[in-house]
Amino acid sequence: MTVVGLGPMGAALADALLAHGHPTTVWNRSPHRAEPLVTRGARRADTITEAVAASPLVVVCLKDYEAMYAVLDPAADALSGRLVVNHSSGTPEEARAAASWADGHSVGYLDGAIMVPVPAVGRPDAVLLYSGPEPLFTAHRAALESLGGATYLGADPSLAVLYNTALLGMMYASLNGFLHAAALVGTAGVSVESFAGIALDWFLPSVIGTILRSEVPQIDARTYPGDAGSMEMNLTALDHIVRTSAEQGVDVDFPAALRTLAERAIAEGYAANNYSVMIEVFRKQRAAVS
Ligand SMILES: NC(=O)c1ccc[n+]([C@@H]2O[C@H](COP(=O)([O-])OP(=O)(O)OC[C@H]3O[C@@H](n4cnc5c(N)ncnc54)[C@H](OP(=O)(O)O)[C@@H]3O)[C@@H](O)[C@H]2O)c1
């Protein structure tokens, strides 16, 4: 196996391959980053061409897709007939363009997304997502499993980065929800530790997780019965959060943004539906942003 890109994440991928006993060749633009890996048994390639020629599977982990082209373009001939598994972060369009670039050079291509921090790489419970031609994933699955739990998403090469971005968006929304709530109860002198016992240990899994999970079939069916709670009711609740935040002297922008979204749903005719109808609001893009 060859690993191209030895930042914190690329070095962790190389270490995981070494730990699983794979002969591993490494290359990095700044060569000194290879030294600790060489000490642990990796072979350092002096040039990118030598690096990609050393193995049928080339694991790439660079800052972004632009860096990937800067590194791999000069070695495109040597890559022909090999498989590139690109773990660099980017957008779906960039992933599709990379798959076309690879195709144009007769290079196999899988796109990957690493969903765990550096210390978790190589553990079986680590989550790494892959997309691209299924036969390529199946043929190299065992090697990829050395990096962590490898989940295949589908043939469209953009799926891995699309899932990655969607899950990160969900993460930031959830983090903000908890942190705003902790700031709010903190105005009464409640420690975050004390609040976490209710918010994270019970409310998040048992209330939010359970309710949302039970509504998934209806969301897929695009039916949002509001008999147990309508958008009108939810708007009142969101208004209470805005007013309570103002009364307690904490940020109101975050709950106000949520209230604005609920108002938009009601203006679009969803007043009698349940909260999951918000997905219909999110499905429409209102203004282009860069
Ligand atoms: N670190 C994490 O926790 C984490 C988690 C999930 C996903 N990822 C993703 O993994 C990828 C790598 O992340 P990282 O944490 O290892 O560090 P990074 O700072 O994102 O990337 C560092 C690597 O990119 C190389 N690089 C940057 N620009 C380059 C260029 N123009 N030409 C050639 N090489 C270039 C660096 O080479 P030099 O050493 O020569 O500068 C180094 O090998 C990123 O896409 C990141 O989003 C990281």
The ligand as an ORCA input file, in Angstrom:
! r2SCAN-3c Opt
* xyz 0 1
  N      -7.276     15.786     11.088
  C      -8.503     15.355     11.259
  O      -9.001     15.193     12.393
  C      -9.346     14.982     10.052
  C     -10.568     14.304     10.244
  C     -11.312     13.945      9.122
  C     -10.894     14.281      7.856
  N      -9.704     14.949      7.703
  C      -9.288     15.314      6.334
  O      -8.067     14.672      6.003
  C      -7.338     15.507      5.088
  C      -5.918     15.688      5.636
  O      -6.025     16.320      6.892
  P      -4.809     16.470      7.894
  O      -5.396     16.635      9.247
  O      -3.830     15.377      7.686
  O      -4.079     17.859      7.541
  P      -4.238     18.968      6.405
  O      -3.539     20.151      6.909
  O      -5.668     19.150      5.992
  O      -3.418     18.351      5.170
  C      -2.055     18.219      5.269
  C      -1.485     17.497      4.087
  O      -1.803     18.152      2.842
  C      -0.548     18.409      2.175
  N      -0.707     19.570      1.302
  C      -1.392     20.710      1.541
  N      -1.343     21.524      0.468
  C      -0.583     20.880     -0.455
  C      -0.173     21.203     -1.776
  N      -0.542     22.343     -2.382
  N       0.594     20.298     -2.430
  C       0.960     19.145     -1.849
  N       0.601     18.781     -0.614
  C      -0.186     19.630      0.073
  C       0.423     18.608      3.299
  O       1.743     18.527      2.828
  P       2.934     19.259      3.653
  O       3.192     18.413      4.867
  O       4.052     19.325      2.700
  O       2.401     20.635      4.035
  C       0.029     17.435      4.172
  O       0.442     16.208      3.630
  C      -8.089     16.840      4.961
  O      -8.850     16.855      3.781
  C      -8.990     16.824      6.197
  O     -10.189     17.567      5.999
  C      -8.925     15.298      8.763
*
